[in-house]
Amino acid sequence: MNLKRFLPLMAVLFVAGCGSGDSSSNDKNDVKSVSSDSDKAKFKVALLTPGPVSDSGWNALAFDGLQAIKSEMGATVDQKESSGTKIADDMRTYAQQHYNVVFGHGFEYNEPAMKVAKDFPDTVFVTSSGGGTAKNVGAFRFDLEEGFYIAGYMAALMSKTGTIGSVSVQNYPSIVSTLKAYAAGAKAAKPSIGVLPPVYFGVEGNIAAAKSATEQVIAQGADFVIHQANSAAQGVFDACKEKKVYAFGSNANQNSNSSGVVIGSAVIITKTPFKELADAVKRKVYTGAIGEYAMANDSIDFVLNPDLLKQVPTDVQTKIKDLASDIKSGKVKVPKDKF
Amino acid sequence: MEFISLLQYAAPVALAAMGEVVTQRGGVINIGLEGAMLIASFFAMLVCYTTHSPYLGLVAGVGTGVATAGLFGFFAIILAADQVVVGTAVNLLALGLTGTLFRSKFGQSGQLLSVGRIPAWHGVDPLMVLMLLSVPALWFLISRTGWGLAVRACGEYPKAADASGFSVNRLRMQALLIGGIYAGLAGSYLALVITGSFAENMTAGRGFVAIAMVTFGRWKPQFAFLAALLIGFAESLQYKFQTYGWKVPFQLMIALPYLIALVVLVLVGRGASSPGSLGQPYRKEK
């Protein structure tokens, strides 16, 4: 095969193809060299995500937050998938186009943000988790652990088999931390409960693998399964439906899923933090900080499925409510990893 | 029941691999197999979603699978372009196209979809039966028919096939489109039998695994089928292992099926059974 001759073409195709998955066209972003004054006057917000925003999970949440900024503040918004070495370049590109805020939806954006922010004092960089801050760099910390803790607590109280489990896409630090909280919540309710080690299926969107993995988790005796499967979550729910066990939704409220087995959801509400932050930048009062978003400020919630409420004993319902208010008031401390 | 579930999860790779055997015996490597499967998955789901008929979805899945293979064939066979390059382009096109259409139809932030599935009887669905029947049927087609002989000639030494009065490109195209049918079936199986759903990049590399299974199965449909079963078995096994909580990185667990494939390949690797002109476009005037 005389492959060498085609290598340049392959490279071009590859670059072109990579962009085609993005919702926003790359070409649009590249027109940047001449920026008019009216361009500077507009309030502009950009979002970088590690994966497709159509994942009904982590990335979709950030996108919803961005849309809220667009519709309620009239800002110009743009979104792009960006990972690895591309992150710093994409941040620079947005900053050069005079974006006021650049969100990076993950801890991996924090380090590049710290570097890039030095060169662009007029742009604020905010990442979802991550520890570094500066005058124009800050971070969100969504304490989804609190929702997972309650889910684990509830599962342990209701489990008939005495075993509960989980299925997730990858062992990202943010995911691992929530799964630890799930186990901790379960142990808090019932020290004898068996929590299966986390099972991972590796590739985003691999619904069939998520389903197969869930079947194995159920085969090991789990009758409650929580997930961090993002766009592959349907596979988890379907397996639970076929084996007649309960599932928990995560990130978004997935209680209304057609499978009818989602008994409750651990939810992140991104709208408020995204908007608050954009608003602070707009009013020029933003100072770099790590904003903690938890149940206490209504950014995390655990929502029971009203259609399945009859399946949840009333004393369990009361205990869940009490636990939620104890977490809110700080009486119960939910374990959280630093990342 | 365990075995049927194994057949079910192995079916997408098995179907695609058996079709790809036919394609490769004709001398064409369809690197775009992954893309054909992904496009088939998407359209099978979309048609089933809009018409509420999984059978119409299946027709759409197989149709688009064949069409994607045809697109590959137009460049790789008729225009004699490099098969790896064209295949890569087809895969990227499929990822972008299905992603864009999915978002425009179901919203930027996506949806967890659930569409009707092809009914099964005790876990046995019609496509699974078709897959099992395809093992002897494709073997017969390749090894015991005049057409199969001509296709194999195109894969081994196309000049000889040409000199005997066969149109090399036509035969290769036919073999490729049969592969396309199976890619379409594989993608549809994923969307309409296993999951009843769709997500971006749902095929998650199964097309590439299928190509590997062709080599693993020494270009014989029956062995490619068995290879796909073995990999499927190892895959379900590793999920079980993960629940045991051994201190092994899960990435290694997920790689387990491929490690097994590699070991088997090394053990049985003797003997050059690959088609002699595999991957080389045929130009008449050369």
HADDOCK unambig.tbl for C-alpha pairs under 7 A between the chains (distance, minus, plus):
assign (segid A and resid 1 and name CA) (segid B and resid 280 and name CA) 6.85 0.50 0.50
assign (segid A and resid 10 and name CA) (segid B and resid 85 and name CA) 6.04 0.50 0.50
assign (segid A and resid 13 and name CA) (segid B and resid 89 and name CA) 6.29 0.50 0.50
assign (segid A and resid 17 and name CA) (segid B and resid 92 and name CA) 5.06 0.50 0.50
assign (segid A and resid 17 and name CA) (segid B and resid 93 and name CA) 6.42 0.50 0.50
assign (segid A and resid 17 and name CA) (segid B and resid 96 and name CA) 6.72 0.50 0.50
assign (segid A and resid 20 and name CA) (segid B and resid 96 and name CA) 4.77 0.50 0.50
assign (segid A and resid 21 and name CA) (segid B and resid 95 and name CA) 6.79 0.50 0.50
assign (segid A and resid 21 and name CA) (segid B and resid 96 and name CA) 4.44 0.50 0.50
assign (segid A and resid 21 and name CA) (segid B and resid 99 and name CA) 5.90 0.50 0.50
assign (segid A and resid 21 and name CA) (segid B and resid 100 and name CA) 6.48 0.50 0.50
assign (segid A and resid 53 and name CA) (segid B and resid 108 and name CA) 6.40 0.50 0.50
assign (segid A and resid 53 and name CA) (segid B and resid 109 and name CA) 5.10 0.50 0.50
assign (segid A and resid 54 and name CA) (segid B and resid 103 and name CA) 6.57 0.50 0.50
assign (segid A and resid 54 and name CA) (segid B and resid 108 and name CA) 5.32 0.50 0.50
assign (segid A and resid 54 and name CA) (segid B and resid 109 and name CA) 3.85 0.50 0.50
assign (segid A and resid 54 and name CA) (segid B and resid 110 and name CA) 3.81 0.50 0.50
assign (segid A and resid 55 and name CA) (segid B and resid 109 and name CA) 6.28 0.50 0.50
assign (segid A and resid 55 and name CA) (segid B and resid 110 and name CA) 5.65 0.50 0.50
assign (segid A and resid 56 and name CA) (segid B and resid 109 and name CA) 5.73 0.50 0.50
assign (segid A and resid 56 and name CA) (segid B and resid 110 and name CA) 5.25 0.50 0.50
assign (segid A and resid 56 and name CA) (segid B and resid 111 and name CA) 5.67 0.50 0.50
assign (segid A and resid 56 and name CA) (segid B and resid 112 and name CA) 6.72 0.50 0.50
assign (segid A and resid 60 and name CA) (segid B and resid 109 and name CA) 4.61 0.50 0.50
assign (segid A and resid 63 and name CA) (segid B and resid 109 and name CA) 6.80 0.50 0.50
assign (segid A and resid 196 and name CA) (segid B and resid 243 and name CA) 5.80 0.50 0.50
assign (segid A and resid 197 and name CA) (segid B and resid 243 and name CA) 5.36 0.50 0.50
assign (segid A and resid 197 and name CA) (segid B and resid 244 and name CA) 6.90 0.50 0.50
assign (segid A and resid 197 and name CA) (segid B and resid 245 and name CA) 5.17 0.50 0.50
assign (segid A and resid 198 and name CA) (segid B and resid 243 and name CA) 6.90 0.50 0.50
assign (segid A and resid 199 and name CA) (segid B and resid 239 and name CA) 6.75 0.50 0.50
assign (segid A and resid 199 and name CA) (segid B and resid 242 and name CA) 5.63 0.50 0.50
assign (segid A and resid 199 and name CA) (segid B and resid 243 and name CA) 6.27 0.50 0.50
assign (segid A and resid 200 and name CA) (segid B and resid 250 and name CA) 6.65 0.50 0.50
assign (segid A and resid 203 and name CA) (segid B and resid 204 and name CA) 6.54 0.50 0.50
assign (segid A and resid 205 and name CA) (segid B and resid 199 and name CA) 5.10 0.50 0.50
assign (segid A and resid 205 and name CA) (segid B and resid 200 and name CA) 5.70 0.50 0.50
assign (segid A and resid 205 and name CA) (segid B and resid 201 and name CA) 5.76 0.50 0.50
assign (segid A and resid 205 and name CA) (segid B and resid 202 and name CA) 4.87 0.50 0.50
assign (segid A and resid 206 and name CA) (segid B and resid 202 and name CA) 4.85 0.50 0.50
assign (segid A and resid 206 and name CA) (segid B and resid 203 and name CA) 6.59 0.50 0.50
assign (segid A and resid 206 and name CA) (segid B and resid 204 and name CA) 5.77 0.50 0.50
assign (segid A and resid 207 and name CA) (segid B and resid 195 and name CA) 6.58 0.50 0.50
assign (segid A and resid 207 and name CA) (segid B and resid 202 and name CA) 6.46 0.50 0.50
assign (segid A and resid 208 and name CA) (segid B and resid 194 and name CA) 6.37 0.50 0.50
assign (segid A and resid 208 and name CA) (segid B and resid 195 and name CA) 5.94 0.50 0.50
assign (segid A and resid 212 and name CA) (segid B and resid 236 and name CA) 6.71 0.50 0.50
assign (segid A and resid 213 and name CA) (segid B and resid 239 and name CA) 5.45 0.50 0.50
assign (segid A and resid 216 and name CA) (segid B and resid 239 and name CA) 6.23 0.50 0.50
assign (segid A and resid 216 and name CA) (segid B and resid 240 and name CA) 5.56 0.50 0.50
assign (segid A and resid 217 and name CA) (segid B and resid 243 and name CA) 6.62 0.50 0.50
assign (segid A and resid 231 and name CA) (segid B and resid 112 and name CA) 6.75 0.50 0.50
assign (segid A and resid 231 and name CA) (segid B and resid 199 and name CA) 6.06 0.50 0.50
assign (segid A and resid 232 and name CA) (segid B and resid 199 and name CA) 6.74 0.50 0.50
assign (segid A and resid 234 and name CA) (segid B and resid 112 and name CA) 5.80 0.50 0.50
assign (segid A and resid 235 and name CA) (segid B and resid 195 and name CA) 6.24 0.50 0.50
assign (segid A and resid 258 and name CA) (segid B and resid 114 and name CA) 6.90 0.50 0.50
